[in-house]
Amino acid sequence: MYQLGHVGVALLAYAPLGMAVAFAGSETLAVVGGLVCVSLSTLPDCDHDLPLLEHRGLTHTVGFAVLVGAVLAVAAAVFVLDSGSFTTDPIVPFAFVVGTLSILSHLLADAITPMGIRPFRPLSSYHYTADLTPAANPIANYALLAVGVCVTGVWVGLVTALS
């Protein structure tokens, strides 16, 4: 998929988590998490610009998703927490989940294209594809964006109405 499609899938994937965090009383954290998730949603495509990396290679794996989540968790611990503790503040695991979810949303969006993904490389080279639409299909990309925005809007409306 292209950038707009990835943003839509990231919004769709993050919406339930964002709603749960907002209902728990951390509306600001929910919004920041959503912004981070959307911002990282196209990170795997950095392989277009980096020499020696094939497109939809290592940056399109579950391992890369976990790595991004871990880096975000460490960043949260270092820059956000006063104590630096990985276990006492929920922001560290939240950062891990947001980082990992963002990359996994990218993989999900790419898995619907004919090119598909090999998400468990180097352990398995099994190719996953739903072969639903080419990545360059503007209708599919705008549709994914629209669905993500609509679902996010519904969750925001629910949180606002019930808070």
SVG drawing of the C-alpha trace seen along z (x, -y; Angstrom):
<svg xmlns="http://www.w3.org/2000/svg" viewBox="-22 -15 46 36">
<polyline fill="none" stroke="black" stroke-width="0.4" points="0.0,0.0 1.0,-3.6 1.2,-6.2 -2.5,-7.0 -3.5,-3.4 -0.9,-2.7 -2.1,-5.7 -5.7,-4.4 -4.7,-0.9 -2.7,-2.3 -5.7,-4.4 -7.9,-1.3 -5.5,0.8 -4.8,-1.8 -8.4,-2.9 -9.4,-0.2 -6.1,-0.8 -6.6,-4.5 -10.1,-4.2 -9.1,-2.0 -6.4,-4.4 -8.7,-7.3 -11.4,-5.5 -8.7,-4.8 -8.4,-8.6 -5.4,-9.3 -6.9,-11.2 -3.6,-13.0 -1.6,-9.8 -4.2,-8.3 -3.8,-11.1 0.0,-11.0 -0.1,-7.3 -2.2,-7.7 0.1,-10.3 3.1,-8.1 1.4,-5.1 0.4,-7.0 3.9,-8.6 5.6,-5.2 3.2,-3.5 5.3,-4.0 8.7,-3.4 9.1,0.1 9.2,-1.6 12.5,-3.3 14.0,-0.3 13.3,-2.1 15.9,-4.7 18.5,-2.5 21.1,-0.7 21.6,3.0 18.0,3.5 15.5,5.1 12.0,3.7 9.7,5.7 12.7,7.5 13.9,7.2 11.9,4.0 8.7,5.9 9.0,8.6 7.5,9.2 11.1,9.0 11.4,5.5 8.0,4.6 9.2,5.9 12.5,4.0 10.7,0.7 8.4,1.4 11.5,2.0 13.2,-1.1 10.1,-3.2 9.8,-1.6 13.5,-2.4 13.0,-5.9 9.9,-6.3 11.9,-5.0 14.8,-7.3 13.0,-10.5 9.6,-10.3 10.1,-8.5 11.8,-10.1 12.7,-6.8 13.9,-5.0 12.0,-1.9 10.7,0.5 8.1,2.1 6.4,-0.5 5.0,-2.9 2.5,-1.8 3.9,-4.3 6.8,-1.9 4.7,1.1 2.3,-1.3 5.1,-2.7 6.2,0.9 2.7,1.8 2.3,-1.4 5.6,-0.9 4.9,2.7 1.3,2.2 2.3,-0.6 4.7,1.7 2.3,4.6 -0.4,2.4 2.0,1.7 2.6,5.4 -1.2,6.1 -1.7,3.4 1.1,4.8 -0.3,8.4 -3.4,7.5 -1.3,6.7 -0.2,9.3 3.4,8.7 2.6,9.7 5.1,10.1 7.4,12.6 6.9,11.5 8.8,14.3 12.1,14.0 14.7,15.3 13.0,18.1 10.5,18.8 10.3,17.6 6.6,18.4 4.9,15.7 1.6,14.2 -0.7,12.4 -4.4,11.9 -3.9,10.7 -6.8,8.2 -5.5,5.1 -2.2,3.7 -0.4,1.4 -0.7,-1.5 -4.5,-1.3 -5.7,-4.8 -9.2,-3.7 -8.0,-1.0 -5.6,-3.5 -8.3,-6.2 -10.8,-3.6 -8.4,-2.3 -7.8,-5.9 -11.5,-6.6 -12.2,-3.5 -9.4,-4.4 -10.6,-8.0 -14.2,-6.9 -13.4,-4.3 -11.2,-6.7 -14.0,-9.3 -16.5,-6.8 -14.1,-5.9 -13.4,-9.6 -17.1,-10.3 -17.8,-7.4 -15.0,-8.5 -16.2,-12.1 -19.9,-11.2 -19.1,-8.7 -16.5,-10.8"/>
</svg>
